[in-house]
Amino acid sequence: MKKTILLILLVSYWFDCRAQTVVTLDSALAYALKTHPQMRLSQQQIDQQRALKRGSLGLPNTELLVSGPAADRLVGGFLQAFDSPFAYVQQSRVARQNIQLAESGLSVNQALLTRDVRLAYLNLQFAQTNGQRLAYQDSIFNALSAAAQRRYQAGDADLLERVSAETRARETRNALAQAQADLQNAQRQLQLLTGLQEDNLMPAEPIVKSRVIPVAATRPDDSTTIRAAPTLRYYRQNIALNQQQLKLERSRIFPGLVFGYQNQGSPESTILPRFTFAITVPLAFWTVSSRIKAANLQVQIAHSQLAVVERNLGRDYQRAATDFQKFAESLNYYETAALQQAQTIISAATRSYNAGESSYFVYLQSLNQAFEINRTYLDTVRGYNQSVIELDYLGGQP
């Protein structure tokens, strides 16, 4: 018994007491949103659109003229063309819509990164707790294997019991090694998402059932709960941008203006200013018509893109809502009955085996049953929390 306790302490020390960096979910999220390259890229795209807006009222290049109306002198002048005033208004509005689209893109990427970090942190919690669970099992089966070996040498156990105990101990040891690899992978995934460079990241608390019920989970059959999803807001903004672009193309039908000055008159003329006024007419009407038609089709495409994304998000929402209900019902079973039963099975089976009232194989079967309950409970908690995270993301919740 003392050896078993020592094994438990040693394995727990290996999992929990190495040099660690404890990280909370809030700090991981804050660091990721601050340092992730995707956030910098999204902000740069916003800055780019703001810079472009300042040039949305730009004029065509001014034409500087030099001519010689007579052989004895040169005169200068200029010509400046202007688009239709309606076009300048629409260009400014298009630029504003581009800024809003870039800002919507930032919101989409923030929501995606938040979801990914929460999932990565959940996987780290699961890997840590699963490793501790297997470490506990490993200590028990190692003790059983050692006891079976002694019983076999004393002639109190047959070969089958010794080999069976040794095999079960090796299986658990192999699962424990895989759990350690899973833990290292979960740590690396969180590092890549957050930018944290510290080694051996560990969660601040073990995996537990999420105490927050998503708003979307309370209305599993109401697909309107996903209307606040950042992705849908982005595609709705894309429609607004393309509608404004269509108005811009239509405004190009109106004539533009030309203003200029060049005094080619003789010095003796009493009228010194020689101004030029003109209008520009889109004679190539087919070009303007084609651009309007293309812009109108782009609006239709934007509507179709929104419909596709809305359909896909609705499908994801239904799946996540179904998973949430399924895992919630399963957790209720484990929390009200199965977990207590598993603990009772372990205690009763251990007492019976130590008292010689049950065989090794009955004891092993009982342990396997109890450990399987604990394993499936842990998987269910992870599945439940994953569905919560997904519903929060789809419902536009932070």
C-alpha positions as CSV (number, residue, x, y, z in Angstrom):
1,M,0.0,0.0,0.0
2,K,2.8,2.4,0.8
3,K,4.5,1.6,-2.5
4,T,1.2,2.5,-4.3
5,I,0.9,5.8,-2.5
6,L,4.6,6.6,-3.3
7,L,4.0,5.8,-7.0
8,I,0.9,8.1,-7.1
9,L,3.0,10.9,-5.5
10,L,5.9,10.4,-7.9
11,V,3.7,10.4,-11.0
12,S,1.7,13.4,-9.8
13,Y,5.0,15.2,-9.2
14,W,6.1,14.4,-12.8
15,F,2.8,15.8,-14.2
16,D,2.3,18.8,-11.9
17,C,5.5,19.9,-10.2
18,R,8.0,20.4,-13.0
19,A,8.9,24.0,-13.9
20,Q,5.6,25.3,-15.2
21,T,4.1,28.5,-16.4
22,V,0.5,28.8,-15.3
23,V,-1.7,30.7,-17.7
24,T,-5.3,31.7,-17.3
25,L,-7.8,31.8,-20.2
26,D,-8.2,35.6,-19.9
27,S,-4.5,36.2,-20.1
28,A,-4.1,33.9,-23.0
29,L,-6.9,35.6,-24.9
30,A,-5.6,39.1,-24.1
31,Y,-2.1,38.2,-25.3
32,A,-3.3,36.5,-28.5
33,L,-5.5,39.5,-29.4
34,K,-2.6,41.8,-28.8
35,T,0.2,39.9,-30.6
36,H,-1.3,37.6,-33.2
37,P,-0.2,38.6,-36.7
38,Q,-3.8,38.3,-38.0
39,M,-4.8,41.1,-35.7
40,R,-2.0,43.3,-37.0
41,L,-3.0,42.5,-40.5
42,S,-6.6,43.4,-39.9
43,Q,-5.7,46.7,-38.3
44,Q,-3.3,47.5,-41.2
45,Q,-6.2,46.9,-43.6
46,I,-8.3,49.3,-41.7
47,D,-5.5,51.9,-41.8
48,Q,-5.1,51.3,-45.5
49,Q,-8.8,52.0,-46.2
50,R,-8.7,55.1,-44.1
51,A,-5.7,56.4,-46.1
52,L,-7.5,55.6,-49.3
53,K,-10.5,57.6,-48.2
54,R,-8.5,60.7,-47.9
55,G,-7.7,60.4,-51.6
56,S,-11.3,59.5,-52.7
57,L,-11.9,63.1,-53.8
58,G,-8.8,63.2,-55.9
59,L,-8.8,65.1,-59.2
60,P,-7.2,64.0,-62.5
61,N,-3.8,65.3,-63.2
62,T,-3.7,69.0,-64.2
63,E,-2.5,69.6,-67.7
64,L,0.1,72.4,-67.9
65,L,0.2,74.0,-71.4
66,V,2.8,76.0,-73.2
67,S,2.1,77.3,-76.7
68,G,3.2,79.9,-79.2
69,P,0.3,81.6,-80.8
70,A,2.8,83.9,-82.5
71,A,6.4,83.5,-83.5
72,D,7.6,86.1,-81.1
73,R,6.3,84.8,-77.8
74,L,5.2,81.8,-75.7
75,V,2.2,81.7,-73.4
76,G,1.3,79.3,-70.6
77,G,-1.9,77.8,-69.3
78,F,-3.6,74.9,-67.7
79,L,-6.6,72.6,-68.0
80,Q,-8.2,70.8,-65.1
81,A,-10.9,68.1,-65.6
82,F,-13.5,67.2,-62.9
83,D,-15.7,64.2,-62.7
84,S,-19.4,64.6,-62.1
85,P,-20.1,66.0,-58.7
86,F,-22.3,63.1,-58.1
87,A,-19.4,60.8,-58.7
88,Y,-17.3,62.5,-56.0
89,V,-20.1,62.0,-53.5
90,Q,-20.4,58.3,-54.3
91,Q,-16.6,57.8,-54.2
92,S,-16.5,59.2,-50.7
93,R,-19.3,56.9,-49.7
94,V,-17.7,53.9,-51.2
95,A,-14.5,54.7,-49.3
96,R,-16.5,54.9,-46.1
97,Q,-18.1,51.5,-46.8
98,N,-14.6,50.0,-47.5
99,I,-13.5,51.2,-44.0
100,Q,-16.5,49.6,-42.4
101,L,-15.9,46.3,-44.3
102,A,-12.3,46.3,-43.0
103,E,-13.6,46.9,-39.5
104,S,-16.0,44.0,-39.9
105,G,-13.1,41.9,-41.1
106,L,-11.3,42.7,-37.8
107,S,-14.4,41.7,-35.8
108,V,-14.5,38.4,-37.7
109,N,-10.9,37.6,-37.1
110,Q,-11.2,38.6,-33.4
111,A,-14.1,36.2,-33.0
112,L,-12.2,33.4,-34.8
113,L,-9.1,33.9,-32.8
114,T,-11.1,34.0,-29.5
115,R,-12.8,30.7,-30.4
116,D,-9.5,29.1,-31.4
117,V,-7.7,30.2,-28.2
118,R,-10.6,29.0,-26.1
119,L,-10.6,25.6,-27.8
120,A,-6.8,25.3,-27.5
121,Y,-7.0,26.2,-23.8
122,L,-9.7,23.6,-23.3
123,N,-7.6,21.0,-25.0
124,L,-4.7,21.9,-22.7
125,Q,-7.0,21.5,-19.7
126,F,-8.2,18.1,-21.0
127,A,-4.7,16.9,-21.7
128,Q,-3.5,17.8,-18.2
129,T,-6.5,16.2,-16.5
130,N,-6.4,13.1,-18.7
131,G,-2.7,12.7,-17.9
132,Q,-3.4,12.9,-14.2
133,R,-6.2,10.3,-14.6
134,L,-3.9,7.9,-16.4
135,A,-1.1,8.5,-13.9
136,Y,-3.5,7.4,-11.1
137,Q,-4.5,4.3,-13.1
138,D,-0.8,3.6,-13.9
139,S,0.1,3.6,-10.2
140,I,-2.7,1.1,-9.4
141,F,-1.9,-1.3,-12.3
142,N,1.8,-1.1,-11.6
143,A,1.1,-2.1,-8.0
144,L,-1.2,-4.9,-9.1
145,S,1.5,-6.2,-11.6
146,A,4.1,-6.2,-8.8
147,A,1.7,-8.0,-6.5
148,A,0.8,-10.6,-9.2
149,Q,4.5,-11.2,-9.8
150,R,5.1,-11.9,-6.1
151,R,2.1,-14.1,-5.9
152,Y,3.3,-16.0,-8.9
153,Q,6.7,-16.5,-7.4
154,A,5.1,-17.7,-4.2
155,G,2.9,-20.1,-6.1
156,D,-0.3,-18.3,-5.1
157,A,-1.1,-17.1,-8.6
158,D,-1.0,-18.8,-12.0
159,L,0.8,-17.6,-15.1
160,L,-2.3,-16.1,-16.7
161,E,-2.8,-13.7,-13.7
162,R,0.8,-12.6,-13.8
163,V,0.8,-12.0,-17.6
164,S,-2.6,-10.3,-17.5
165,A,-1.5,-7.9,-14.8
166,E,1.7,-7.1,-16.5
167,T,0.0,-6.5,-19.9
168,R,-2.6,-4.2,-18.3
169,A,0.2,-2.2,-16.6
170,R,2.1,-1.9,-19.9
171,E,-1.1,-0.8,-21.7
172,T,-1.7,1.9,-19.1
173,R,1.9,3.0,-19.2
174,N,1.7,3.3,-23.0
175,A,-1.5,5.4,-22.7
176,L,0.3,7.6,-20.2
177,A,3.1,8.2,-22.6
178,Q,0.6,9.1,-25.3
179,A,-1.1,11.5,-22.9
180,Q,2.2,13.2,-22.3
181,A,2.6,13.7,-26.0
182,D,-0.9,15.1,-26.2
183,L,-0.1,17.5,-23.4
184,Q,3.0,18.7,-25.2
185,N,1.1,19.2,-28.4
186,A,-1.7,21.1,-26.6
187,Q,1.0,23.3,-25.1
188,R,2.5,24.0,-28.5
189,Q,-0.8,24.8,-30.1
190,L,-1.6,27.3,-27.4
191,Q,1.9,28.9,-27.8
192,L,1.4,29.2,-31.6
193,L,-2.0,30.9,-31.1
194,T,-1.1,33.3,-28.3
195,G,2.6,34.0,-29.0
196,L,3.5,32.9,-25.4
197,Q,7.1,31.7,-25.4
198,E,7.3,30.1,-22.0
199,D,7.8,26.4,-21.8
200,N,5.5,23.9,-20.1
201,L,2.3,26.0,-20.2
202,M,-0.3,24.7,-17.7
203,P,-3.9,25.9,-17.2
204,A,-4.8,27.7,-14.1
205,E,-7.5,25.2,-13.3
206,P,-8.4,21.7,-14.4
207,I,-11.1,21.0,-16.9
208,V,-14.6,21.5,-15.4
209,K,-18.1,21.8,-16.9
210,S,-18.7,25.3,-18.2
211,R,-20.9,27.2,-15.9
212,V,-22.1,29.6,-18.6
213,I,-25.1,28.5,-20.8
214,P,-24.9,30.2,-24.2
215,V,-27.9,32.3,-25.2
216,A,-28.1,30.3,-28.4
217,A,-28.5,27.1,-26.5
218,T,-31.8,28.3,-24.9
219,R,-33.3,28.6,-28.4
220,P,-32.1,25.5,-30.3
221,D,-34.7,25.8,-33.0
222,D,-34.4,29.6,-33.5
223,S,-31.8,30.2,-36.3
224,T,-32.2,34.0,-35.9
225,T,-29.9,33.7,-32.9
226,I,-26.9,33.6,-35.3
227,R,-27.8,37.0,-36.9
228,A,-25.2,38.6,-34.6
229,A,-22.5,36.4,-35.8
230,P,-19.5,38.5,-37.0
231,T,-19.2,36.6,-40.2
232,L,-22.8,37.5,-41.2
233,R,-22.2,41.1,-40.3
234,Y,-19.2,41.1,-42.6
235,Y,-21.2,39.7,-45.6
236,R,-24.0,42.2,-44.9
237,Q,-21.5,45.0,-45.0
238,N,-20.1,43.5,-48.2
239,I,-23.6,43.9,-49.7
240,A,-23.8,47.5,-48.6
241,L,-20.4,48.2,-50.2
242,N,-21.3,46.7,-53.5
243,Q,-24.6,48.6,-53.5
244,Q,-22.7,51.8,-53.0
245,Q,-20.3,50.7,-55.8
246,L,-23.3,50.3,-58.1
247,K,-24.4,53.9,-57.3
248,L,-20.9,55.1,-58.1
249,E,-21.0,53.5,-61.5
250,R,-24.4,54.9,-62.3
251,S,-23.1,58.4,-61.3
252,R,-20.5,58.2,-64.1
253,I,-23.4,58.7,-66.6
254,F,-23.5,62.4,-65.7
255,P,-21.1,64.7,-67.6
256,G,-17.9,66.0,-66.1
257,L,-16.4,69.5,-66.2
258,V,-13.2,71.0,-67.6
259,F,-11.9,74.4,-66.6
260,G,-8.7,76.0,-68.0
261,Y,-6.9,79.1,-68.7
262,Q,-4.5,80.1,-71.5
263,N,-4.2,83.7,-72.9
264,Q,-3.3,83.3,-76.5
265,G,-4.6,86.8,-77.4
266,S,-2.4,89.6,-78.5
267,P,-1.0,92.0,-75.9
268,E,-3.1,94.8,-77.4
269,S,-6.4,92.9,-76.6
270,T,-8.6,94.6,-74.1
271,I,-9.9,91.2,-72.8
272,L,-6.9,89.7,-71.0
273,P,-8.4,86.6,-69.3
274,R,-8.9,83.7,-71.7
275,F,-10.7,81.0,-69.7
276,T,-11.8,77.6,-71.0
277,F,-15.0,75.9,-69.9
278,A,-16.1,72.5,-71.2
279,I,-18.0,69.4,-70.3
280,T,-17.0,65.7,-70.7
281,V,-19.6,63.4,-72.1
282,P,-19.3,59.6,-71.9
283,L,-19.7,59.0,-75.6
284,A,-18.6,55.3,-75.2
285,F,-21.9,54.6,-73.4
286,W,-21.4,50.9,-73.9
287,T,-18.5,51.0,-71.5
288,V,-20.5,52.8,-68.8
289,S,-23.4,50.4,-69.4
290,S,-21.1,47.4,-69.1
291,R,-19.6,48.7,-65.8
292,I,-23.1,49.3,-64.4
293,K,-24.2,45.8,-65.4
294,A,-21.1,44.2,-63.8
295,A,-21.7,46.2,-60.6
296,N,-25.3,45.1,-60.5
297,L,-24.2,41.5,-60.9
298,Q,-21.7,42.0,-58.1
299,V,-24.5,43.1,-55.8
300,Q,-26.4,39.9,-56.7
301,I,-23.2,37.9,-56.0
302,A,-22.8,39.5,-52.6
303,H,-26.4,38.5,-51.7
304,S,-25.7,35.0,-52.8
305,Q,-22.5,34.8,-50.8
306,L,-24.5,36.0,-47.7
307,A,-27.1,33.3,-48.4
308,V,-24.5,30.6,-48.6
309,V,-22.7,31.7,-45.5
310,E,-26.0,32.0,-43.6
311,R,-27.0,28.5,-44.6
312,N,-23.6,27.1,-43.5
313,L,-23.7,28.9,-40.2
314,G,-27.2,27.7,-39.7
315,R,-26.1,24.1,-40.2
316,D,-23.2,24.6,-37.8
317,Y,-25.5,26.2,-35.3
318,Q,-28.0,23.3,-35.4
319,R,-25.2,20.8,-35.0
320,A,-23.6,22.7,-32.1
321,A,-27.0,23.1,-30.4
322,T,-27.8,19.4,-30.8
323,D,-24.3,18.6,-29.3
324,F,-24.9,20.9,-26.4
325,Q,-28.2,19.2,-25.5
326,K,-26.7,15.7,-26.0
327,F,-23.7,16.4,-23.8
328,A,-25.8,18.3,-21.2
329,E,-28.1,15.2,-20.8
330,S,-25.1,12.9,-20.6
331,L,-23.4,15.1,-18.0
332,N,-26.5,15.0,-15.9
333,Y,-26.3,11.2,-15.8
334,Y,-22.7,11.2,-14.8
335,E,-23.1,13.9,-12.1
336,T,-26.2,12.4,-10.5
337,A,-25.2,8.7,-10.6
338,A,-22.3,7.4,-12.7
339,L,-19.4,9.2,-11.0
340,Q,-20.5,8.1,-7.5
341,Q,-21.1,4.6,-8.7
342,A,-17.6,4.5,-10.2
343,Q,-16.1,5.5,-6.9
344,T,-18.2,2.9,-5.1
345,I,-17.1,0.2,-7.5
346,I,-13.4,1.0,-6.9
347,S,-13.7,1.1,-3.1
348,A,-15.9,-2.1,-2.9
349,A,-13.8,-4.0,-5.4
350,T,-10.6,-3.1,-3.6
351,R,-11.9,-4.1,-0.2
352,S,-13.2,-7.4,-1.6
353,Y,-10.0,-8.2,-3.4
354,N,-7.8,-7.4,-0.4
355,A,-10.0,-9.5,1.8
356,G,-9.7,-12.4,-0.7
357,E,-13.4,-12.5,-1.4
358,S,-13.0,-11.9,-5.2
359,S,-10.5,-13.0,-7.8
360,Y,-8.0,-10.9,-9.5
361,F,-9.9,-11.0,-12.8
362,V,-13.1,-9.8,-11.1
363,Y,-11.1,-7.0,-9.5
364,L,-9.6,-6.1,-12.8
365,Q,-13.0,-6.1,-14.5
366,S,-14.4,-3.8,-11.8
367,L,-11.5,-1.4,-12.1
368,N,-11.8,-1.2,-15.9
369,Q,-15.5,-0.5,-15.6
370,A,-14.9,2.4,-13.1
371,F,-12.0,3.8,-15.0
372,E,-14.0,3.7,-18.2
373,I,-16.8,5.7,-16.5
374,N,-14.2,8.3,-15.5
375,R,-12.8,8.4,-19.0
376,T,-16.1,8.9,-20.8
377,Y,-17.1,11.5,-18.3
378,L,-13.9,13.5,-19.1
379,D,-14.6,13.2,-22.8
380,T,-18.2,14.4,-22.2
381,V,-17.1,17.4,-20.3
382,R,-14.8,18.4,-23.2
383,G,-17.5,17.8,-25.7
384,Y,-19.9,19.9,-23.7
385,N,-17.5,22.8,-23.3
386,Q,-16.6,22.6,-27.0
387,S,-20.3,23.0,-27.9
388,V,-20.5,26.0,-25.6
389,I,-17.5,27.7,-27.3
390,E,-19.0,27.0,-30.7
391,L,-22.4,28.4,-29.8
392,D,-20.8,31.5,-28.3
393,Y,-18.9,32.0,-31.5
394,L,-22.0,31.4,-33.8
395,G,-24.1,33.6,-31.6
396,G,-21.7,36.5,-31.7
397,Q,-20.9,36.2,-28.0
398,P,-17.4,37.2,-26.7
